[in-house]
Amino acid sequence: MSNSPPRSHPPLAAPPEGAAASLGRPGGSSERTVTLEVLRYDPDTDSEARFQRYEVVCQEEWVVLDALNKVKADIDPTLNYRWSCHMAVCGSCGMMINGEPKLSCHAFLRNYEGVIRIEPLANFPIERDLVVAPDDFMDKLKRVKPYLIPKQEKPISEGEYKQTPAQLMKYRQYSMCINCMLCYAACPQYGLTPSFIGPAALTLAHRYNQDSRDGGRKERQEVAATHEGVWECTFVGACSEVCPAHVDPASALQQMKITSSIDWIVEHLIPGGKP
Amino acid sequence: MSRRPLLREFPPTTWYFRQPRYLRYMSREITSILIAAYCVLLVFGLHSLAAGPAAWEAFLLTLKSPASIVFQLLVLIAAVYHAATWFNATQKAMPLQIGEYFVPGAMISGAHYVAWALLSFAILFLAGVI
């Protein structure tokens, strides 16, 4: 939660000389006044959330996070939001920007016109202002056992669990998740059925299931191959559309449905079959 | 600092108006209603066939009515749209890895379109239409 004292501005380093010209702006970086409409909620005093407007003088090349930092530094230090890396790696600064789940450090002001409406990530309880309570996601993440469960433990003296590049590529895409929770905010199934394990956690289960060093698929299936697991997914596909890391959770979940169906056929229709 | 997270209601019946992608999803899902209705029509057809030549001829005559033709046209559009969304999704559900590389998704979906065209051609040929 960003409740540290206001820091000096600007949050972005000045662009190198000539950078503006190379971007086709002969006059250098231009300023414009941006109107932010931010959803505020104080658990100590409010019973409902309310919108508050801020007029912020911004550089054209700023992202929404820069504008929020400017608000916090110069206009309203009580505004709360999460952020850390400012380069779409940490996954902390996810919020709804004009109704779309986005990393605010990845949402350039130049792509927005008029009032920019900023709300906390949808489908999560609001902790305070733009900060959501991630408890449900964290619990679900733990339930899918997102770590290697070796087929057979071996002593360290026997060396590493080796893997070929092809075996790595089988799951690599799904290991890129930054736990930003944008996919949960985009998923209507999670909004309608909060017990749904959800895109990111199930994708991580798939990531470990696909890992040649792992033998924990059966344990994960107890959570993943259930109505609350992959079968709650109706393939809206919004998770993959909003994913800033191009993980494609929708793909992972559909693959899990296929393997779960094969498990069921083997178990119920083939005599003596074990998934 | 007390912890009192604010829960927000998810609109159970109007959520798909929130974003165009939700409307696209619902339009894909809603095609199943028209396809289900056409399945009912086929069941009626089978029933007429079992009931004898007169009932069958009456059923065929009903199919040629303007309302029936409009209905069948709508079903055809819905079926084609649904099939296209399904084929486009196959590349996500069935990625094909060869060594360290993945076959481009367009090839996987494209193969389904080709198979669809060939099967449709075979069925129309067997039915004597072409």
Interface residues (C-beta under 8 A of the other chain):
Chain A: Y41 P43 D44 D46 E48 A49 G99 E100 A122 N123 P125 I126 E127 A133 P165 A166 M169 K170 P188 G191 L192 T234 F235 V236 G237 A238 S240 E241 D248 A250 S251 Q254 Q255 K257 I258
Chain B: M1 S2 R3 R4 P5 L6 L7 R8 F10 P12 W15 Y16 R18 Q19 R21 Y22 Y25 E29 A89 K92 A93 M94 P95 Q97 G99 E100 Y101 F102
